[in-house]
Amino acid sequence: MLLKLKDRLFATFLLLSLLPILFICFLFYKEAQEAVYGQYETSIGMHLNLIDEQLILYFRNMQNETSRLAEHPVLKVADSLSDVNSVRGVFLHFAYTHETVGNIHLLRDDLRTFSMREEAGWDRNSRRPFWLNPEDIGLKDSQIWLYSRLDQISNQKSMFVSQRVSNNEGKSIGILLVEIKLDVMATWLKTNVLHTHKELMVISPTGKILIHSDPDKLGKQVQGLSEYASLSRSIKNSHEGEVFSFRENGKLVYAYLQVSPSSGNVYVEWLPGDDITSRLDRLHIILLCTIIAIVGFSAYVAHRLSHWVRKPIYTLVEATDVLLKGDFSVRVPIQGMEEITMLERKFNQMAEQLHALIGREREYLQKELDQIVRSFYLAVEMKDPYTAGHTERVTHYALIIYDHMDPIDCQTVSRDDLRYASLMHDIGKVAIPDDVLLKNGRLTAEEYERMKQHSSIGADIVEQIESLAHVSPGVRHHHERWDGHGYPNRLKGEEIPLIGRILAVADTFDAMTSTRSYRKAMTATEAYEEILRGIQSQFDPKIVKVFQQAFDQGAFRIEQQNNHETAVLERLQKKQGQA
């Protein structure tokens, strides 16, 4: 009887000691689930930032174009019905060059109406109603005057950009309204920006649906959607920038929410639910099998244990606590009776599987980040054949300098941060016009000022990548000079970030040893001597000293790296000669 009581008490103790192991299984599931969501959150967040930038740019351009249209001389003097054809011709030319424009109306203060196309509710004999509701896009840099028409004959899929029209004496004579067709704008956005992302809804700050995968929902108020109640509850319980789920018509739906800090627009993108569900189902199976194995094995072991297995049990409990703290490298020694050693082996196997799985997820995310960075800098090199290979060489030289620096100086910057900044340092050139970037010869002063913008543009792009935003100062300031005469912010001395100071030397060395349309490449020695002459003026003396040490040791070798550039130049020059 005493023996049975002892066995029961010990079995209870054993099961209680295994509860933390079961908890870590659930903890592992939660982390794996977050890793699955994180893959989507990173890619979708960047994509929605791009869409938001395109929408802001679109509305700004339409406002600017409308302002220029309002200054047209024909509109300033049109005051009678005899001028209808002239005004209509101006409107037709404007609409022809802007595919998203529907109708255009000039509503004069004297109640005369000039329209590009006759339309019910806009004719000259109708009353001038007050049915234009402002849509506050909330842009920081400039206010966009957008309106929606709210009367019964209005087209809900339209918005209007407005601009006051003044006569030649500067006196206001009316208001110009340019109609934007939301369905055409949605088609343009889908063709030029969305690509593979199709299930997207964009909501203005007033609740008007600007973009939706269902054309019938364009222009409606989001509060009127059938799924609004379920979606609203899910959004309230979720954080911005995270994947969340809700049920629509009894079906589980995954979505991503983001609010633009620039425009105030709300972006909701639906995710491929089948893909997420299948991946989470596999995790459910793994978790269930793990729980069954642990519970079954512990029940079997509980009947075979004796009083001398206390130490191995305590060891398991302590190891479990370490696992709970996130250290998946913990292992337990194989000791005790046969049943206990089986439990210890199973524990180690589980810990190894958890460690391997978390490691694979992290490695996958790292590869995703590397692919994103590679895609960015390859985009620059595909656009500019003169800089082919430049990014990788600058990265190579920058890492050589880093590897020869004092370890104490390297504590403020990691090697990976320097590598990413080097790979992204010229990404801003994607925004430089081809006639400047690809010019065959030296740039004019105006073109050079345009070219200098690439460092700031590149830094702004890198700042949008959450995991790389901290290296953007290095991208922004890699053209600063030690004496304060660089750009874009004329920083001086150690005000320049360390990454920027390293990149300045590496970038200059590669530029001088590369062939360009207006000069031949220097030898490595000539470039080396030129950099030494720039000490205290262009470059950080400490970085130049490290560069000098690495060069003297033979670390900077210029082999046949310029053959590609030379071949490109010869082909381009030959082509220009034939032309």
C-alpha positions as a printed NumPy array, in Angstrom:
array([[  0.   ,   0.   ,   0.   ],
       [  2.795,   2.387,   0.921],
       [  4.599,   1.458,  -2.265],
       [  1.512,   2.23 ,  -4.352],
       [  1.046,   5.578,  -2.605],
       [  4.695,   6.434,  -3.211],
       [  4.388,   5.515,  -6.897],
       [  1.273,   7.65 ,  -7.281],
       [  2.829,  10.673,  -5.578],
       [  5.957,  10.348,  -7.677],
       [  3.954,   9.957, -10.873],
       [  2.063,  13.154,  -9.988],
       [  5.356,  14.95 ,  -9.378],
       [  6.689,  13.733, -12.714],
       [  3.666,  14.935, -14.648],
       [  3.841,  18.333, -12.952],
       [  7.527,  18.608, -13.855],
       [  6.659,  17.956, -17.494],
       [  4.139,  20.812, -17.634],
       [  6.864,  23.386, -18.42 ],
       [  7.946,  21.2  , -21.343],
       [  4.397,  21.237, -22.666],
       [  4.348,  25.009, -22.185],
       [  7.532,  25.425, -24.216],
       [  5.861,  23.497, -27.034],
       [  3.096,  26.105, -27.08 ],
       [  5.728,  28.843, -26.812],
       [  7.518,  27.369, -29.815],
       [  4.262,  27.319, -31.754],
       [  3.66 ,  30.976, -30.949],
       [  7.147,  31.974, -32.112],
       [  6.858,  29.902, -35.28 ],
       [  3.46 ,  31.474, -35.974],
       [  4.943,  34.946, -35.52 ],
       [  7.774,  33.998, -37.882],
       [  5.215,  33.012, -40.547],
       [  3.352,  36.306, -40.06 ],
       [  6.632,  38.24 , -39.976],
       [  7.562,  37.079, -43.481],
       [  4.368,  38.609, -44.831],
       [  4.554,  41.731, -42.656],
       [  8.035,  42.64 , -43.953],
       [  7.243,  42.237, -47.644],
       [  3.717,  43.73 , -47.492],
       [  4.791,  46.704, -45.354],
       [  7.425,  47.688, -47.926],
       [  4.961,  47.178, -50.781],
       [  2.261,  49.31 , -49.16 ],
       [  4.802,  52.085, -48.524],
       [  5.54 ,  52.061, -52.244],
       [  1.828,  52.194, -53.101],
       [  1.306,  55.084, -50.664],
       [  4.204,  57.   , -52.201],
       [  2.735,  56.464, -55.676],
       [ -0.731,  57.678, -54.589],
       [  0.715,  60.745, -52.882],
       [  2.805,  61.509, -55.961],
       [ -0.25 ,  60.991, -58.18 ],
       [ -2.466,  63.384, -56.199],
       [  0.302,  65.971, -55.984],
       [  0.874,  65.79 , -59.722],
       [ -2.854,  66.137, -60.415],
       [ -3.052,  69.176, -58.117],
       [ -0.051,  70.759, -59.863],
       [ -1.441,  69.984, -63.302],
       [ -4.837,  71.409, -62.313],
       [ -3.139,  74.574, -61.036],
       [ -1.342,  74.986, -64.373],
       [ -4.607,  74.372, -66.231],
       [ -6.28 ,  77.116, -64.16 ],
       [ -3.633,  79.572, -65.437],
       [ -4.481,  78.91 , -69.093],
       [ -5.275,  82.228, -70.864],
       [ -8.478,  80.869, -72.428],
       [ -9.999,  80.184, -68.998],
       [ -9.129,  83.669, -67.743],
       [-11.06 ,  85.474, -70.466],
       [-13.945,  83.028, -71.107],
       [-17.11 ,  84.85 , -69.985],
       [-19.795,  83.985, -72.563],
       [-21.28 ,  80.932, -74.21 ],
       [-19.421,  81.793, -77.418],
       [-16.228,  80.718, -75.672],
       [-17.49 ,  77.174, -75.017],
       [-15.594,  75.562, -77.89 ],
       [-12.321,  77.227, -76.916],
       [-12.633,  76.116, -73.298],
       [-13.684,  72.632, -74.352],
       [-10.636,  72.331, -76.582],
       [ -8.36 ,  73.21 , -73.668],
       [-10.147,  70.653, -71.472],
       [ -9.958,  67.921, -74.129],
       [ -6.215,  68.408, -74.544],
       [ -5.748,  68.169, -70.779],
       [ -7.871,  64.992, -70.507],
       [ -6.012,  63.419, -73.445],
       [ -2.707,  63.647, -71.563],
       [ -4.145,  62.354, -68.261],
       [ -5.785,  58.955, -68.607],
       [ -7.472,  59.016, -65.172],
       [ -9.355,  62.266, -65.847],
       [-13.095,  62.011, -66.52 ],
       [-14.944,  65.28 , -67.057],
       [-13.733,  68.866, -66.388],
       [-15.934,  71.761, -65.256],
       [-15.367,  75.503, -64.868],
       [-17.967,  76.881, -62.46 ],
       [-17.886,  80.667, -62.764],
       [-19.005,  82.932, -59.95 ],
       [-21.578,  84.506, -62.311],
       [-23.262,  81.028, -62.515],
       [-22.021,  80.276, -66.041],
       [-20.782,  76.687, -66.429],
       [-18.226,  75.447, -68.966],
       [-17.791,  71.653, -69.22 ],
       [-15.62 ,  69.471, -71.38 ],
       [-18.584,  67.138, -71.876],
       [-22.284,  67.796, -71.276],
       [-23.38 ,  65.931, -68.149],
       [-26.574,  65.797, -66.103],
       [-26.39 ,  68.066, -63.08 ],
       [-23.603,  70.171, -64.606],
       [-25.512,  71.884, -67.4  ],
       [-25.728,  75.636, -67.628],
       [-29.383,  75.774, -66.598],
       [-29.058,  73.801, -63.359],
       [-28.858,  75.469, -59.999],
       [-25.474,  75.763, -58.426],
       [-25.856,  73.171, -55.6  ],
       [-23.734,  72.906, -52.492],
       [-22.98 ,  69.164, -52.606],
       [-19.181,  69.043, -52.72 ],
       [-17.8  ,  67.322, -49.637],
       [-14.073,  67.836, -48.914],
       [-11.895,  64.712, -48.764],
       [ -8.961,  65.502, -46.475],
       [ -6.022,  63.439, -47.7  ],
       [ -3.913,  65.135, -45.023],
       [ -0.617,  65.517, -46.89 ],
       [  2.078,  67.235, -44.875],
       [  3.909,  69.097, -47.612],
       [  0.958,  70.574, -49.515],
       [ -2.829,  70.539, -49.197],
       [ -4.659,  68.709, -51.962],
       [ -8.155,  70.082, -52.553],
       [-10.215,  66.964, -53.262],
       [-13.994,  66.818, -53.173],
       [-16.76 ,  64.219, -53.532],
       [-20.176,  65.015, -54.925],
       [-22.93 ,  63.868, -52.554],
       [-26.223,  64.556, -54.374],
       [-28.401,  61.798, -55.834],
       [-27.141,  62.02 , -59.426],
       [-23.473,  61.92 , -58.424],
       [-21.031,  59.24 , -59.528],
       [-19.629,  57.668, -56.378],
       [-16.557,  56.494, -58.32 ],
       [-15.413,  60.069, -58.923],
       [-13.441,  62.652, -56.988],
       [-12.575,  66.191, -57.984],
       [ -9.365,  68.199, -57.794],
       [-10.261,  71.881, -57.442],
       [ -8.469,  75.148, -58.156],
       [ -9.622,  78.76 , -58.133],
       [ -9.444,  80.56 , -61.499],
       [ -8.581,  84.26 , -61.651],
       [ -8.782,  86.732, -64.526],
       [ -5.832,  88.693, -65.85 ],
       [ -6.327,  91.302, -63.101],
       [ -5.953,  88.641, -60.412],
       [ -9.634,  88.669, -59.412],
       [-11.247,  85.284, -58.708],
       [-13.849,  84.432, -61.37 ],
       [-14.715,  80.825, -60.537],
       [-13.555,  77.344, -59.574],
       [-12.084,  74.636, -61.79 ],
       [-13.058,  71.011, -61.034],
       [-11.098,  68.123, -62.612],
       [-12.794,  64.746, -62.189],
       [-10.632,  61.75 , -61.223],
       [-12.153,  58.388, -62.145],
       [-11.423,  56.053, -59.234],
       [-11.916,  52.907, -61.314],
       [ -9.4  ,  54.103, -63.924],
       [ -6.983,  55.144, -61.156],
       [ -7.351,  51.672, -59.567],
       [ -6.567,  50.035, -62.92 ],
       [ -3.512,  52.256, -63.352],
       [ -2.276,  51.424, -59.844],
       [ -2.832,  47.694, -60.343],
       [ -0.935,  47.741, -63.635],
       [  2.02 ,  49.866, -62.502],
       [  2.451,  49.112, -58.785],
       [  0.356,  46.255, -57.372],
       [  1.559,  43.425, -59.635],
       [  1.092,  40.221, -57.559],
       [ -0.729,  41.961, -54.684],
       [ -4.372,  42.092, -55.785],
       [ -6.6  ,  42.021, -52.69 ],
       [ -6.135,  45.611, -51.511],
       [ -8.431,  48.258, -50.031],
       [ -7.365,  51.897, -49.59 ],
       [ -9.592,  54.109, -47.44 ],
       [ -9.342,  57.904, -47.238],
       [ -9.352,  59.604, -43.801],
       [-13.077,  60.387, -44.306],
       [-13.925,  56.705, -44.908],
       [-14.236,  56.825, -48.721],
       [-12.907,  53.715, -50.495],
       [-10.297,  54.902, -53.025],
       [ -8.984,  51.481, -54.114],
       [-10.676,  48.079, -53.857],
       [-10.304,  44.746, -55.627],
       [-14.1  ,  44.785, -56.155],
       [-14.923,  47.655, -58.59 ],
       [-18.502,  47.883, -57.247],
       [-17.182,  49.031, -53.856],
       [-15.109,  51.923, -55.21 ],
       [-16.209,  55.3  , -53.869],
       [-18.468,  53.861, -51.174],
       [-18.096,  54.6  , -47.484],
       [-16.313,  51.78 , -45.688],
       [-18.989,  51.837, -42.962],
       [-21.481,  50.579, -45.528],
       [-19.628,  47.342, -46.349],
       [-21.216,  44.089, -45.178],
       [-17.946,  42.882, -43.658],
       [-17.265,  46.206, -41.909],
       [-18.5  ,  45.124, -38.452],
       [-16.295,  42.013, -38.342],
       [-13.336,  43.842, -39.859],
       [-13.709,  46.774, -37.442],
       [-13.696,  44.505, -34.385],
       [-10.568,  42.711, -35.604],
       [ -8.777,  46.006, -36.307],
       [ -9.541,  47.297, -32.795],
       [ -7.978,  44.151, -31.294],
       [ -4.893,  44.275, -33.559],
       [ -1.855,  46.495, -33.836],
       [ -0.944,  48.474, -36.917],
       [  1.67 ,  46.764, -39.07 ],
       [  0.679,  43.253, -37.967],
       [ -1.149,  40.371, -39.612],
       [ -4.582,  39.745, -38.067],
       [ -7.448,  37.384, -38.812],
       [-11.25 ,  37.694, -38.865],
       [-14.214,  35.734, -40.181],
       [-16.058,  36.828, -43.302],
       [-19.152,  34.814, -44.228],
       [-17.974,  32.027, -41.929],
       [-14.536,  31.836, -43.595],
       [-11.277,  32.662, -41.814],
       [ -9.549,  35.594, -43.53 ],
       [ -6.052,  36.989, -42.884],
       [ -5.293,  40.648, -43.482],
       [ -2.664,  43.332, -42.884],
       [ -3.428,  46.892, -41.703],
       [ -1.277,  49.982, -42.188],
       [ -2.018,  53.702, -41.769],
       [  0.072,  56.112, -43.814],
       [  1.755,  58.801, -41.672],
       [  2.017,  61.026, -44.765],
       [ -1.463,  60.877, -46.292],
       [ -3.605,  59.454, -43.489],
       [ -4.933,  56.769, -45.847],
       [ -5.748,  53.368, -44.333],
       [ -4.403,  50.335, -46.216],
       [ -5.906,  46.867, -45.708],
       [ -4.438,  44.017, -47.743],
       [ -5.818,  40.489, -47.716],
       [ -3.259,  37.679, -47.55 ],
       [ -3.187,  34.245, -49.233],
       [ -5.192,  32.489, -46.518],
       [ -4.727,  28.965, -47.9  ],
       [ -0.943,  29.296, -47.773],
       [ -0.938,  30.591, -44.179],
       [ -3.499,  28.002, -43.066],
       [ -1.489,  25.098, -44.525],
       [  1.704,  26.265, -42.815],
       [ -0.077,  26.715, -39.483],
       [ -1.767,  23.319, -39.863],
       [  1.642,  21.682, -40.116],
       [  2.626,  23.431, -36.903],
       [ -0.56 ,  22.149, -35.255],
       [  0.307,  18.574, -36.232],
       [  3.87 ,  18.909, -34.952],
       [  2.613,  20.381, -31.682],
       [ -0.024,  17.663, -31.247],
       [  2.431,  14.858, -31.96 ],
       [  4.936,  16.388, -29.556],
       [  2.32 ,  16.653, -26.801],
       [  1.128,  13.073, -27.353],
       [  4.7  ,  11.764, -27.323],
       [  5.605,  13.651, -24.132],
       [  2.433,  12.742, -22.242],
       [  2.523,   9.081, -23.327],
       [  6.185,   8.673, -22.558],
       [  5.864,  10.365, -19.15 ],
       [  2.952,   8.082, -18.214],
       [  5.02 ,   5.02 , -19.111],
       [  8.069,   6.259, -17.202],
       [  6.04 ,   7.154, -14.089],
       [  5.264,   3.442, -13.441],
       [  8.922,   2.452, -13.676],
       [ 10.659,   5.091, -11.585],
       [ 12.006,   4.696,  -8.08 ],
       [ 13.077,   7.081,  -5.346],
       [ 16.691,   7.508,  -6.653],
       [ 15.641,   9.301,  -9.884],
       [ 15.075,  12.616,  -8.14 ],
       [ 18.289,  14.215,  -9.396],
       [ 17.653,  13.519, -13.126],
       [ 14.124,  14.897, -12.733],
       [ 15.421,  18.097, -11.166],
       [ 17.948,  18.371, -13.988],
       [ 15.139,  18.152, -16.52 ],
       [ 13.138,  20.82 , -14.72 ],
       [ 16.126,  23.176, -14.637],
       [ 16.785,  22.599, -18.33 ],
       [ 13.123,  23.31 , -19.069],
       [ 13.409,  26.652, -17.256],
       [ 16.374,  27.495, -19.471],
       [ 14.277,  26.635, -22.534],
       [ 11.525,  28.904, -21.279],
       [ 14.044,  31.76 , -21.234],
       [ 14.7  ,  31.179, -24.939],
       [ 18.018,  29.281, -24.756],
       [ 17.409,  26.367, -27.145],
       [ 21.031,  25.188, -26.954],
       [ 20.533,  23.622, -23.509],
       [ 21.047,  19.836, -23.25 ],
       [ 20.773,  17.44 , -20.323],
       [ 23.275,  14.69 , -19.448],
       [ 22.146,  11.107, -20.065],
       [ 22.057,   9.523, -16.618],
       [ 19.837,   7.481, -14.286],
       [ 17.705,   4.442, -14.951],
       [ 16.82 ,   3.385, -18.483],
       [ 13.394,   5.035, -18.48 ],
       [ 14.868,   8.37 , -17.33 ],
       [ 17.607,   8.267, -19.975],
       [ 14.938,   7.791, -22.656],
       [ 13.168,  10.897, -21.368],
       [ 16.441,  12.811, -21.383],
       [ 17.161,  11.778, -24.971],
       [ 13.658,  12.811, -26.033],
       [ 14.156,  16.156, -24.301],
       [ 17.447,  16.729, -26.136],
       [ 15.863,  15.741, -29.442],
       [ 12.995,  18.141, -28.864],
       [ 15.416,  20.943, -27.898],
       [ 17.496,  20.248, -31.013],
       [ 14.399,  20.317, -33.224],
       [ 13.22 ,  23.565, -31.673],
       [ 16.683,  25.076, -32.037],
       [ 16.975,  23.923, -35.653],
       [ 13.495,  25.145, -36.584],
       [ 13.954,  28.596, -35.052],
       [ 17.393,  28.776, -36.712],
       [ 15.924,  27.9  , -40.107],
       [ 13.219,  30.547, -39.747],
       [ 15.81 ,  33.185, -38.848],
       [ 18.055,  32.079, -41.719],
       [ 15.099,  32.293, -44.085],
       [ 14.317,  35.832, -42.952],
       [ 17.998,  36.764, -43.372],
       [ 18.003,  35.373, -46.919],
       [ 14.829,  37.319, -47.681],
       [ 16.515,  40.51 , -46.502],
       [ 19.639,  39.736, -48.588],
       [ 17.455,  39.154, -51.659],
       [ 15.675,  42.468, -51.121],
       [ 18.997,  44.326, -50.829],
       [ 20.415,  42.533, -53.866],
       [ 17.333,  43.361, -55.921],
       [ 17.732,  47.055, -55.047],
       [ 21.371,  47.424, -56.007],
       [ 21.022,  45.248, -59.129],
       [ 18.254,  47.632, -60.229],
       [ 20.801,  50.476, -60.188],
       [ 23.437,  48.526, -62.081],
       [ 20.929,  47.368, -64.714],
       [ 19.96 ,  51.009, -65.267],
       [ 23.535,  52.341, -65.439],
       [ 25.99 ,  50.094, -67.39 ],
       [ 28.939,  52.323, -66.384],
       [ 28.596,  51.288, -62.729],
       [ 28.189,  47.542, -63.346],
       [ 30.049,  45.764, -60.548],
       [ 30.654,  49.05 , -58.736],
       [ 28.407,  48.203, -55.781],
       [ 30.046,  44.852, -55.064],
       [ 33.551,  46.299, -55.385],
       [ 32.772,  49.174, -53.026],
       [ 31.345,  46.651, -50.565],
       [ 34.484,  44.531, -50.908],
       [ 36.793,  47.501, -50.284],
       [ 34.704,  48.782, -47.36 ],
       [ 34.849,  45.392, -45.641],
       [ 38.626,  45.231, -46.172],
       [ 38.963,  48.552, -44.362],
       [ 36.628,  47.346, -41.603],
       [ 38.611,  44.108, -41.136],
       [ 41.846,  46.108, -40.657],
       [ 40.342,  48.56 , -38.142],
       [ 40.948,  48.471, -34.41 ],
       [ 38.309,  46.17 , -32.8  ],
       [ 37.455,  48.956, -30.361],
       [ 36.546,  51.287, -33.263],
       [ 34.379,  48.514, -34.756],
       [ 32.166,  48.252, -31.689],
       [ 29.867,  51.061, -32.851],
       [ 29.193,  49.47 , -36.26 ],
       [ 28.677,  45.808, -37.12 ],
       [ 30.196,  44.236, -40.205],
       [ 26.734,  43.298, -41.533],
       [ 25.508,  46.899, -41.132],
       [ 28.482,  48.15 , -43.153],
       [ 27.852,  45.48 , -45.816],
       [ 24.169,  46.394, -46.202],
       [ 24.947,  50.121, -46.297],
       [ 27.62 ,  49.498, -48.962],
       [ 25.259,  47.425, -51.107],
       [ 22.575,  50.134, -50.859],
       [ 24.764,  53.258, -51.027],
       [ 23.872,  54.105, -54.665],
       [ 20.236,  52.889, -54.694],
       [ 19.08 ,  56.506, -54.958],
       [ 20.337,  56.586, -58.564],
       [ 17.154,  54.787, -59.638],
       [ 15.429,  58.179, -59.249],
       [ 18.015,  60.114, -61.314],
       [ 16.869,  60.781, -64.928],
       [ 18.649,  58.703, -67.573],
       [ 19.835,  61.782, -69.454],
       [ 21.84 ,  62.752, -66.36 ],
       [ 22.817,  59.322, -65.039],
       [ 23.9  ,  57.923, -68.422],
       [ 25.386,  61.1  , -69.891],
       [ 28.452,  60.412, -72.04 ],
       [ 30.791,  63.056, -70.663],
       [ 31.097,  65.402, -67.721],
       [ 27.958,  66.744, -66.081],
       [ 26.97 ,  70.381, -66.11 ],
       [ 26.607,  72.218, -62.802],
       [ 22.834,  71.768, -62.894],
       [ 23.149,  68.066, -63.78 ],
       [ 25.672,  67.548, -61.015],
       [ 23.286,  69.098, -58.476],
       [ 20.634,  66.682, -59.705],
       [ 23.044,  63.755, -59.413],
       [ 23.954,  64.732, -55.83 ],
       [ 20.383,  64.059, -54.771],
       [ 20.936,  60.295, -55.082],
       [ 22.43 ,  59.947, -51.582],
       [ 19.404,  61.543, -49.876],
       [ 16.953,  59.638, -52.061],
       [ 18.763,  56.37 , -51.314],
       [ 18.699,  57.053, -47.569],
       [ 14.96 ,  57.774, -47.723],
       [ 14.412,  54.431, -49.47 ],
       [ 16.512,  52.524, -46.91 ],
       [ 14.596,  54.197, -44.061],
       [ 11.432,  52.527, -45.335],
       [ 12.981,  49.077, -44.705],
       [ 12.433,  48.621, -40.974],
       [ 15.294,  46.152, -40.467],
       [ 17.775,  48.418, -42.36 ],
       [ 16.593,  51.884, -41.318],
       [ 19.451,  52.25 , -38.82 ],
       [ 22.086,  52.144, -41.631],
       [ 20.4  ,  54.906, -43.674],
       [ 22.688,  57.665, -42.21 ],
       [ 25.67 ,  55.877, -43.772],
       [ 23.912,  55.885, -47.154],
       [ 22.9  ,  59.54 , -46.796],
       [ 26.35 ,  60.842, -45.823],
       [ 28.812,  58.754, -47.869],
       [ 29.605,  61.858, -49.963],
       [ 30.312,  64.146, -47.   ],
       [ 33.852,  65.501, -46.662],
       [ 36.028,  65.659, -43.562],
       [ 36.455,  69.43 , -44.045],
       [ 32.67 ,  70.   , -44.247],
       [ 32.452,  70.76 , -47.985],
       [ 30.599,  67.576, -48.957],
       [ 26.911,  66.892, -49.454],
       [ 24.024,  66.652, -48.729],
       [ 24.312,  68.242, -45.241],
       [ 27.918,  69.528, -45.242],
       [ 28.751,  67.54 , -42.107],
       [ 32.269,  67.925, -40.774],
       [ 34.727,  65.62 , -39.019],
       [ 33.222,  63.042, -36.695],
       [ 29.749,  64.466, -37.293],
       [ 29.832,  62.153, -40.308],
       [ 28.683,  58.608, -39.369],
       [ 31.489,  56.024, -39.307],
       [ 29.854,  54.035, -42.105],
       [ 29.773,  57.159, -44.275],
       [ 33.483,  57.834, -43.627],
       [ 34.43 ,  54.263, -44.587],
       [ 32.246,  54.33 , -47.705],
       [ 33.757,  57.661, -48.785],
       [ 37.221,  56.061, -49.097],
       [ 35.985,  52.788, -50.646],
       [ 33.697,  54.57 , -53.134],
       [ 36.394,  57.047, -54.196],
       [ 39.008,  54.312, -54.645],
       [ 36.721,  52.289, -56.927],
       [ 35.589,  55.392, -58.871],
       [ 39.188,  56.371, -59.611],
       [ 40.182,  52.84 , -60.658],
       [ 37.154,  52.429, -62.959],
       [ 36.919,  53.586, -66.572],
       [ 34.345,  56.288, -67.374],
       [ 33.207,  57.888, -70.63 ],
       [ 35.238,  61.031, -69.945],
       [ 38.43 ,  59.455, -68.549],
       [ 40.407,  56.259, -68.254],
       [ 40.848,  54.37 , -65.016],
       [ 43.776,  55.185, -62.721],
       [ 46.112,  52.465, -61.571],
       [ 45.736,  51.227, -58.014],
       [ 48.9  ,  53.093, -57.007],
       [ 47.724,  56.365, -58.549],
       [ 44.387,  56.092, -56.78 ],
       [ 46.164,  55.203, -53.535],
       [ 48.353,  58.305, -53.738],
       [ 45.331,  60.473, -54.582],
       [ 43.489,  59.269, -51.465],
       [ 46.544,  59.995, -49.313],
       [ 46.495,  63.561, -50.659],
       [ 42.88 ,  63.865, -49.517],
       [ 43.686,  63.228, -45.849],
       [ 42.346,  65.941, -43.495],
       [ 40.398,  67.519, -46.378],
       [ 38.196,  64.885, -47.965],
       [ 38.731,  61.813, -45.783],
       [ 38.938,  60.835, -42.105],
       [ 42.678,  60.56 , -41.249],
       [ 42.083,  57.409, -39.163],
       [ 40.257,  55.677, -42.014],
       [ 42.949,  56.709, -44.495],
       [ 45.593,  55.288, -42.145],
       [ 43.751,  51.947, -42.032],
       [ 43.364,  52.054, -45.839],
       [ 47.094,  52.722, -46.202],
       [ 47.932,  49.773, -43.948],
       [ 45.617,  47.425, -45.853],
       [ 46.942,  48.631, -49.23 ],
       [ 50.552,  48.138, -48.182],
       [ 49.696,  44.583, -47.178],
       [ 48.347,  43.898, -50.664],
       [ 44.676,  43.709, -49.66 ],
       [ 43.567,  46.135, -52.401],
       [ 44.18 ,  44.35 , -55.675],
       [ 42.856,  45.717, -58.95 ],
       [ 42.846,  42.841, -61.435],
       [ 40.643,  42.866, -64.529],
       [ 37.64 ,  44.466, -62.949],
       [ 37.412,  47.258, -65.564],
       [ 37.202,  44.986, -68.603],
       [ 33.421,  45.044, -68.51 ],
       [ 33.255,  48.836, -68.219],
       [ 35.753,  49.246, -71.076],
       [ 33.762,  46.905, -73.282],
       [ 30.524,  48.768, -72.529],
       [ 32.172,  52.128, -73.305],
       [ 33.601,  50.847, -76.603],
       [ 30.24 ,  49.471, -77.686],
       [ 28.407,  52.681, -76.77 ],
       [ 31.02 ,  54.894, -78.451],
       [ 30.962,  52.732, -81.576],
       [ 27.171,  52.899, -81.675],
       [ 27.245,  56.705, -81.284],
       [ 29.816,  56.964, -84.079],
       [ 27.608,  54.959, -86.45 ],
       [ 24.647,  57.123, -85.553]])
